[in-house]
Amino acid sequence: MSLEEQLFEIERGFWIEGAEYFAAHLGVRCLLAFPQAGEMHGLFSRDEVAATVAGANRWRNLEMSDRQLLTLSDDVVMISYKADATGADGVPYSALIGSTYVRKSDAWLLASHQHSPVAPD
């Protein structure tokens, strides 16, 4: 599996998996930027972020398009994509997403994650 495939597979898990998945794939601290009211913005611990996940399968019909990857070093990679999904409440959601991953002991961990909502297609 290529690095791009591996990182986007990890990223997909953040949309559909539960708190245990978050705890296993987040860095010790994570910088988050969610502009929606009531969402998280700032630096948070792995445990704080994992605790926000109500359960698995929060999102359905996730499509990740216009995928981009920027390698900053052997151990730091940024990805970007457009996400189109349906929330558990049935409401469609679209956003431009940016995530940064850092390799620690041969595991890629999320270091930052940002959403910029856009009008659904």
C-alpha positions in Angstrom: 0.0 0.0 0.0 1.4 3.4 -0.9 1.9 6.1 1.7 -1.0 8.1 0.2 -3.3 5.1 0.4 -2.2 4.4 3.9 -2.8 8.0 5.2 -6.2 8.3 3.5 -7.3 5.0 4.9 -6.3 6.2 8.4 -8.1 9.5 7.7 -11.3 7.6 6.7 -11.3 5.9 10.0 -11.6 9.2 11.8 -14.9 9.7 10.0 -16.5 6.3 10.7 -14.8 4.7 13.7 -15.1 5.2 17.5 -13.1 6.6 20.4 -10.7 3.6 20.6 -9.7 4.3 16.9 -9.1 8.0 17.7 -6.9 7.1 20.7 -4.8 4.7 18.6 -4.3 7.2 15.7 -3.9 10.6 17.4 -0.7 12.2 18.5 -0.3 13.0 22.2 -1.5 16.6 21.4 -3.5 17.6 18.3 -4.2 21.0 16.8 -7.9 21.2 15.7 -9.7 23.9 13.7 -13.5 23.3 13.3 -15.3 26.5 12.5 -18.8 25.2 13.2 -20.5 26.4 16.3 -19.8 24.2 19.3 -16.9 22.4 17.6 -13.2 22.3 18.8 -10.5 24.8 18.0 -7.0 24.8 19.6 -4.7 22.2 21.1 -6.2 19.2 22.7 -4.9 16.0 24.2 -5.5 12.6 22.6 -7.9 11.7 25.5 -9.9 15.0 25.1 -10.4 14.4 21.4 -11.2 10.7 21.8 -13.8 11.6 24.5 -15.8 13.7 22.0 -16.6 10.7 19.8 -20.1 9.5 20.6 -19.7 6.2 18.7 -18.8 4.6 15.5 -20.6 5.3 12.2 -21.2 8.9 12.8 -20.9 9.6 9.0 -22.3 7.7 6.0 -21.6 7.7 2.3 -18.2 9.4 2.7 -16.6 10.4 -0.5 -13.0 11.8 -0.5 -12.2 13.6 -3.7 -9.4 15.9 -5.0 -6.9 14.1 -2.8 -3.6 15.9 -2.3 -0.4 14.8 -0.4 2.6 17.0 0.5 5.6 15.3 2.0 7.4 17.8 4.3 10.0 15.3 5.6 10.4 11.5 6.0 8.3 11.8 9.1 5.8 14.7 8.4 3.1 14.6 5.7 0.1 16.8 5.0 -3.0 15.6 3.2 -5.9 17.6 1.8 -9.2 16.6 0.2 -12.8 17.5 -0.3 -15.2 15.4 1.9 -18.8 14.8 1.0 -20.7 12.8 3.6 -24.1 12.3 5.3 -24.3 12.7 9.0 -26.0 10.2 11.2 -28.9 12.7 11.3 -29.2 12.4 7.5 -28.0 15.9 6.8 -25.4 16.2 4.0 -22.0 17.8 4.8 -19.2 19.0 2.6 -15.9 20.4 3.6 -12.3 21.0 2.5 -10.1 19.1 4.9 -6.5 19.4 5.8 -4.6 17.0 8.1 -1.0 16.6 9.1 0.5 13.3 10.1 3.7 12.6 12.0 5.5 9.3 12.0 6.3 8.0 15.4 7.8 4.5 15.8 6.6 3.4 12.4 3.0 4.6 13.0 1.4 7.6 11.4 -0.4 9.8 14.0 -2.7 12.7 13.4 -1.0 16.0 14.6 -3.5 18.5 13.1 -6.9 18.5 11.5 -8.9 21.3 10.0 -12.4 21.6 8.3 -13.6 24.4 6.1 -17.3 23.7 5.3 -18.5 24.3 1.7 -21.9 24.1 0.1 -22.7 20.5 -0.8 -22.5 19.5 -4.5 
